[in-house]
Structures are given as C-alpha cells and as structure tokens.
C-alpha cells in the first residue's frame, strides 16, 4: 500500500493536484490557526498586502517544491566503462552536460563541436572524467557539410573505427 501511495504521489498530475488543494484549502485555513499573535495584529496582517504577498509566496514555494521535475539518478551509479558515446553540439547546453555526466561514469566520450569552442569543452570534460585518455574531440560545424565530412574523416583516421 505504501509503494502504491509513493507511486501515486510521484506522478506529475498528483503533484499538481496536491499543490492546488494546498493552495485552496490548507494555506487559508492555516491563516486562522495562529493563536499566539494578538487579534488586532492578525486582523491588520490579514487585511493588508502583507497577507496577500505571504499567500502568493507560499503558493510559489509549494508549487516549486512539489511540482518541479525530478532528476534521473540511476545514471550516477552506472559504470559505463567500455562504452563509446559520440556527442555533437558538445560545446554547450545539453550536449556539454551529457558529455560531463558520461565522462564521470567512465565512458569514452568523443566530442564534436565548432572549432572555436572545442578545446575549452575538451578541457572541461577532462577535468571530471575518470580517465583523460577517454576524452577526445573533433572540430565539426553542423551548418557546413564540408566541415562535417572533414570532422568525420578525421575521427575515422584517429579512432580507427
């Protein structure tokens, strides 16, 4: 039963529903349950912009807490030794982050990026890699067909595959 409840509350729809219920029911009810604040102070807070700001901040906090996306943690425990990954667009964004995570797991990472950004990317990935020899890079500009051909030929010559 516990596993079923955990599975239910891990779904995005259930998280969104819980945020809605929390913002409509629980936050306003909690505003009336403070017994340690004198009544005249509580009336001033509830009738002012402070209460509205606190209410909105509470909703934003709860929404961020419950409804944010998760992270795939299974990759952090994997050993990817002996596997080779070719990553295009590795100079930044998702490509670079993917290269960093794969290098941490021991995979052989081959980076393809624009020549202007390639060396910096290789250096960044080598900093976190288990073995520096498993990281290599080749210049490649996906907007230029000649650059693609040269980069792939250079890869085939150097990697022997």
C-alpha positions in Angstrom: 0.0 0.0 0.0 2.9 2.4 0.8 4.5 1.7 -2.5 1.2 2.5 -4.3 0.9 5.8 -2.5 4.5 6.7 -3.2 4.0 5.9 -6.9 0.8 7.9 -7.0 2.4 11.0 -5.4 5.4 10.8 -7.7 3.2 11.4 -10.8 3.1 14.9 -12.1 -0.7 15.0 -12.0 -0.9 14.1 -8.4 1.7 16.7 -7.5 -0.3 19.4 -9.4 -3.5 18.3 -7.6 -1.8 18.4 -4.2 -0.5 21.9 -4.9 -4.0 23.0 -5.9 -5.5 21.5 -2.8 -2.8 23.0 -0.6 -3.2 26.5 -2.1 -7.0 26.5 -1.9 -7.6 24.7 1.4 -4.6 24.4 3.7 -3.0 27.8 3.4 -6.2 29.8 4.1 -7.1 27.6 7.0 -3.6 27.9 8.5 -4.1 31.7 8.4 -6.8 31.3 11.0 -5.0 28.9 13.2 -2.3 31.2 14.6 -3.2 31.6 18.3 0.0 33.3 19.5 -0.5 36.5 17.6 -2.8 39.1 19.2 -6.1 39.5 17.4 -5.6 43.2 16.4 -2.2 42.4 14.8 -3.7 39.4 13.0 -6.6 41.5 11.6 -4.1 44.1 10.3 -1.9 41.4 8.6 -5.0 39.6 7.1 -6.4 42.9 5.7 -3.2 44.2 4.2 -1.0 43.4 1.3 1.3 41.5 3.6 -1.1 38.6 3.8 -1.6 38.6 0.1 2.2 38.6 -0.5 2.7 35.8 2.0 -0.1 33.8 0.5 1.4 34.1 -3.0 4.9 33.4 -1.7 3.5 30.2 0.0 1.8 29.1 -3.2 5.0 29.7 -5.3 7.1 27.8 -2.7 4.7 24.9 -2.6 4.4 24.8 -6.4 8.2 24.8 -6.8 8.6 22.2 -4.1 6.0 19.7 -5.3 5.7 20.2 -9.0 9.3 20.6 -10.1 10.7 17.9 -12.3 12.9 15.2 -11.0 16.4 14.1 -12.0 17.4 10.8 -13.4 19.7 9.5 -10.7 20.3 5.9 -12.0 23.0 7.1 -14.4 25.1 8.3 -11.4 25.6 4.7 -10.2 26.2 3.2 -13.6 29.6 2.1 -14.7 29.9 2.8 -18.4 33.5 1.5 -18.9 34.0 0.1 -22.4 31.2 2.1 -23.9 31.7 4.9 -26.5 29.5 7.9 -27.0 29.7 10.4 -29.8 28.2 13.8 -28.9 27.5 16.5 -31.4 26.9 20.1 -30.2 29.0 19.4 -27.1 30.3 22.9 -26.7 27.4 23.9 -24.5 23.9 23.2 -23.3 22.6 19.7 -23.2 25.5 18.3 -25.2 28.1 19.5 -22.8 26.1 18.4 -19.7 25.6 14.9 -21.3 29.4 14.7 -22.0 30.2 15.6 -18.4 27.9 13.1 -16.9 29.0 10.3 -19.3 32.7 11.1 -18.6 32.0 10.9 -14.8 30.7 7.3 -15.3 33.8 6.2 -17.1 32.5 6.1 -20.7 34.7 7.0 -23.7 33.4 10.4 -24.8 34.1 11.8 -28.3 33.1 15.4 -28.7 32.1 17.1 -31.9 31.8 20.9 -31.6 32.7 24.1 -33.5 36.4 24.7 -33.7 36.2 27.9 -31.6 34.7 26.2 -28.6 36.2 22.7 -28.9 39.3 22.9 -26.8 37.6 24.6 -23.8 35.0 21.8 -23.9 37.6 19.1 -24.0 39.4 20.6 -21.1 36.1 20.9 -19.1 35.2 17.3 -19.7 38.7 16.0 -18.9 38.5 17.7 -15.5 35.6 15.4 -14.4 36.5 12.3 -16.4 37.7 9.1 -14.7 40.5 8.8 -17.4 41.7 11.7 -19.5 42.6 9.3 -22.4 38.9 8.5 -22.8 38.0 12.1 -23.9 38.7 13.3 -27.4 37.3 15.9 -29.7 37.0 16.8 -33.3 36.0 20.1 -35.0 32.6 19.9 -36.6 30.2 22.6 -37.7 26.8 21.1 -38.4 25.8 24.0 -40.6 28.7 23.3 -43.1 28.7 20.0 -45.0 32.4 20.2 -45.8 33.2 20.6 -42.1 31.0 17.5 -41.3 32.9 15.4 -43.9 36.3 16.6 -42.6 35.4 16.1 -39.0 34.1 12.6 -39.6 37.1 11.6 -41.7 39.5 12.9 -39.0 37.5 10.8 -36.5 37.8 7.7 -38.6 41.5 8.1 -39.0 42.3 8.8 -35.4 39.9 6.4 -33.7 40.3 3.6 -36.2 36.7 2.7 -36.3 
